[in-house]
Amino acid sequence: MTDWISAWSMVGAAIGTVAAFITGFVLLRQEVARDRKQKDIERRGQARLVHGYAIWQEAVRLGPTWIREGYAYVIENNSDEPIYEAEIPRDVEDTATRYVMIVAKGRQIQPMTDREVRSLGLAHETNGTRDDLATTGLDVSPFVFSFTDAASVRWTRGANGRLSESG
């Protein structure tokens, strides 16, 4: 009888040991996943504060030059660090507008061509009026652009506003 009690206690101890290993493994996997998610949030921290949109602007003076009234691309860096190599793909012969650096809490404005205005669906006519935003009530229209953050990660923000790592 003592052998049976001893055998059952050994089986119980073995089951308890296996259960402890399984519980430890599950908890370890959850912790690793949580750490990975937190690192991803930290890595995306600066990039999620950078936005690009097309706006209607009145004629403004930037330094010695005037920017004409019309639609313009705006890349806005609301982060606490600069971004680098900001690039707006342009419709003009496969060229792009590039900015070496956009300072923290800064922005760059680049006028759009009439063709770019039409390609983004901003203007219904080419008569130079602001008929689209006035009738739709929209203030801004996002566009595709890419940039490199302070940690040297290259990002692309799509026309739908979605942020993705691009290399």
Beta strands, then each sheet from edge to edge (+ up, - down):
strand 1: 50-57
strand 2: 60-62
strand 3: 65-67
strand 4: 70-77
strand 5: 83-89
strand 6: 96-102
strand 7: 106-111
strand 8: 141-142
strand 9: 145-148
strand 10: 154-157
strand 11: 163-165
sheet 1: 7+ 4- 1+ 8-
sheet 2: 2+ 3-
sheet 3: 6+ 5- 9+ 10- 11+
end
